[in-house]
Amino acid sequence: MKSKYQALPKGVSENRFDAAIKKFQAALGADQVLTSADHLRPYTKVMMSVPDARHQPSAVVTATSVEQVQAVVKICNEYKIPVWTISTGRNFGYGSAAPVERGQIVLDLKKMNKIIHIDPELCTALVEPGVTYQQLYDYIEENKLPLMLSFSAPSAIAGPVGNTMDRGVGYTPYGEHFLMQCGMEVVLANGDVLRTGMGGVKGDKAWQVFKWGYGPTLDGMFTQSNYGICTKMGFWLMPKPPVFKPFEIKFDNEADINEIVEMLRPLRIANIIPNAVVIAGTLWEAATCGVRRSDYTTEPGATPDSVLAQIRKDKHLGAWNVYCALYGSPEQVEVNWKIVTETIKRAGKGRIVTQEEAGDTQPFKYRAQLMSGVPNLQEFGLYNWRGGGGSMWFAPVSQARGSECDKQYALAKKILNKHGLDYVGEFIVGWRDMHHVIDVLYDRSSEEETQRANACFNELLDEFEKEGYAVYRVNTAFQERVANSYGPVKRSVERKIKRALDPNGILAPGKSGINI
Amino acid sequence: MSNDRRFVLKGLAAAGLLAAMPWAQASTSAAAPLADAGVADAATRVTPLVSGSALDAAFLAGVRQATAQPAGSLVTQPLQGLEASTYQQLNALLNDDTPTLLVGLLDDAAAILVLDLVRSAGGRVLSAEPHRIGQDSIGQQRAGALGQALVAGAATAGRGQENGNAYVALRCVI
C-alpha cells in the first residue's frame, strides 16, 4: 500500500509515524515539521552514484533551541525514529543534506544560527550549528574585529560547526579545524546536555581557551560520529596579520610532484610557510577558472593528455600549481620570502607568481581569498567540468612525502581513466600529512556513467587499501565500506560506545558505519 | 524581508551567480498560467534565473511568453560583479514578502547553489531535472520551451541532446 509519506523509518508503521509526527508538531510547531515531497526534495538531492531513493528522508524537523533538540531526541526514543542531524547540510561531495539511510528524519539546525560570542582579545568564538562562514565573516567585518577565518572551499554557505564536526580542513595557518576547536555542547541520546573541556565547571570562563579540561578528553569522539548532537562549538580564530603575501608556484611536469613535496615539506614543518599548502592538478585549476570539458572535446571517456596539455597552454596553468602564503609582520614576511625564493631557486624548477603579477585572475584570486579568510564559492566551477551533477570526493591521506604523492597520483589517475573519468585532484599539505582530495566527477543523469563512477569509486577504495591507504572522510553511500578499512577492533569499540550512549540507536544509525 | 530570504540572496551573490545572472522579474496576473497545485496559492511573482549561457535569451523569452506579460513589463536587470552594490540591488528587488516562483535554466554549479539556498530558506522545490542542450537552433528552441513549461508547471524531464551542455531546469517556490 502506498504511504502518504515519501519514506518511512525502518521498522516503523505509518500509524506509528503519524503519532510521532503529531508529537514533533506539538513540540516544535507545525511549521517546523515537513513531510511534503516539495519540501523534502532539496534534502534528498545527492551527488553520489546511488539512487536518490536510498537516501530519502521521511520527514524534516527544524529546531530553534537546545530544548527543542532535547524534545526531538525524546520523541525519537519513544517511537524509535532514527534522526540524521545537519547544521547547514553543505557537505556536497562527502554527502549532502540527505540521511545515510532511507527513512531517517532530518533534524535541520539551520535556525540555530546565533554567533554567541566572539572575543577579539583571546581570539575565540562560540557559535551555534546554523552559523555560516559568510555570517561570521560579515560579523567580523561589520565590527572591525582584527580576526581572520579559516574555512573549506564552499566557504560562504558552509559553517564551522558542520565542517569541524566532519573534520574538514581549510587553507590558512588555522586550517586543521578540529585542532582549533575548543569546547562543545552536545545533546546526548538520553537528552542530557554535555559540555566538554572546561564547559561543565560552574562559573568557568576558560571553556573556549583550554581544550582538555579534566579526565578523558571527549571532543574527538563526537566528530564524524553519531554519539550526540552538537548544539554549540567553540573555536580559535587567527589574529589578522599585518602582512599577507599569497603566491603560486607553477610546475610544468606531472612528474614534478615528488620534488615539489620534498621541497615544501621542510618549509611547512618549520612554519616558514604556515598554512596548508595546496598542490592543485591541471583540471582542478581549469574547472575553477571556468573551463568546461565540452569546450575542448565531446568525446566520451577520460580526457586525453593532449587536451590537458592544450588547456595548460591556453589558460597558462601548470601541471601542478602550488598555492601558499606568508603571514606576519613586514620583517617576518621579508625573511620568510627570502627563504622560500632561495629554496625554489636552488630546486631549479617552478615559476613563482605573486599577487601583484596575478592580479584578479582566477584561480589565483579565489585561492588567495581562501588563504586569507575571505569567503567565495569559486570552486563550485568543478561541477561544470563534466556537468550532470555527479561528484564524490575520494580523499586518501598519506605521509607528506614526495614518493607517496607520486604513487597515489599514478594509481588514482590509472583507475579513473580506466573507468572513463578524469583525475581532478589536489594535495593539501598538513604539517606532516597529505590530504589527497580527488573529485570523482561524472554525469549523474546518465545511468551508464553513474554505474562506471560507482565501480570506479569502489576500485579506488580497494586498490588504495591494498597499498595501505585509507580515506579520512567519505560520502554517506560508502561510509560502511570505509569503516572496514580501519579494522574490526575499532568498529567493535565504536559499537560498544554507541550501545552505551544510545541504546535505541536513534542518532544517525549508519553514520561512519556505526550502529548499535 | 525575512532572514532566510536575505541569506538566499546573500548566498547567491557570494556564489558569483549574480555576476553573470540577468535577473528578470515579472508579476503574474490572475490569468497567468500558474494554476498547478501549490503554486497558484503561493506565488504571485515569477523570477527567472540563468547563469550566463548562450541559451539565456531563449529561456527568458519562453518565460516571458508563459507569464503572458507584454515584453516591456518583464524587467531585466543584469547585475554586475559581486560588490556591495550588486547585493543591494538584488536585495531591493526582493525586499518584500511576496511569494516568488523561481524558474531556472542553470549550469550545475549554479543549480546546486540555488537548490541549497532554497532549502535553507524553507522553500519548496517543485522540480529539478537535468538536461543536455546544444547551443544550436534546436537547443535554443528547447530552452524557450523549458522556460514556458517551467512557468506553466508542465513536465520538463528528458536528457535532450547527448552532446549538449549540461543544465538543470528547476522550479521552486520561496
Boltz contact constraints between the chains, C-beta under 6 A:
constraints:
  - contact:
      token1: [A, 38]
      token2: [B, 124]
      max_distance: 6.0
  - contact:
      token1: [A, 38]
      token2: [B, 126]
      max_distance: 6.0
  - contact:
      token1: [A, 39]
      token2: [B, 124]
      max_distance: 6.0
  - contact:
      token1: [A, 41]
      token2: [B, 125]
      max_distance: 6.0
  - contact:
      token1: [A, 42]
      token2: [B, 115]
      max_distance: 6.0
  - contact:
      token1: [A, 42]
      token2: [B, 118]
      max_distance: 6.0
  - contact:
      token1: [A, 42]
      token2: [B, 119]
      max_distance: 6.0
  - contact:
      token1: [A, 42]
      token2: [B, 125]
      max_distance: 6.0
  - contact:
      token1: [A, 110]
      token2: [B, 120]
      max_distance: 6.0
  - contact:
      token1: [A, 134]
      token2: [B, 14]
      max_distance: 6.0
  - contact:
      token1: [A, 156]
      token2: [B, 14]
      max_distance: 6.0
  - contact:
      token1: [A, 157]
      token2: [B, 11]
      max_distance: 6.0
  - contact:
      token1: [A, 294]
      token2: [B, 165]
      max_distance: 6.0
  - contact:
      token1: [A, 298]
      token2: [B, 163]
      max_distance: 6.0
  - contact:
      token1: [A, 377]
      token2: [B, 14]
      max_distance: 6.0
  - contact:
      token1: [A, 377]
      token2: [B, 15]
      max_distance: 6.0
  - contact:
      token1: [A, 380]
      token2: [B, 109]
      max_distance: 6.0
  - contact:
      token1: [A, 381]
      token2: [B, 109]
      max_distance: 6.0
  - contact:
      token1: [A, 383]
      token2: [B, 108]
      max_distance: 6.0
  - contact:
      token1: [A, 383]
      token2: [B, 109]
      max_distance: 6.0
  - contact:
      token1: [A, 383]
      token2: [B, 112]
      max_distance: 6.0
  - contact:
      token1: [A, 384]
      token2: [B, 107]
      max_distance: 6.0
  - contact:
      token1: [A, 384]
      token2: [B, 108]
      max_distance: 6.0
  - contact:
      token1: [A, 384]
      token2: [B, 109]
      max_distance: 6.0
  - contact:
      token1: [A, 387]
      token2: [B, 108]
      max_distance: 6.0
  - contact:
      token1: [A, 387]
      token2: [B, 166]
      max_distance: 6.0
  - contact:
      token1: [A, 388]
      token2: [B, 166]
      max_distance: 6.0
  - contact:
      token1: [A, 389]
      token2: [B, 108]
      max_distance: 6.0
  - contact:
      token1: [A, 445]
      token2: [B, 130]
      max_distance: 6.0
  - contact:
      token1: [A, 445]
      token2: [B, 159]
      max_distance: 6.0
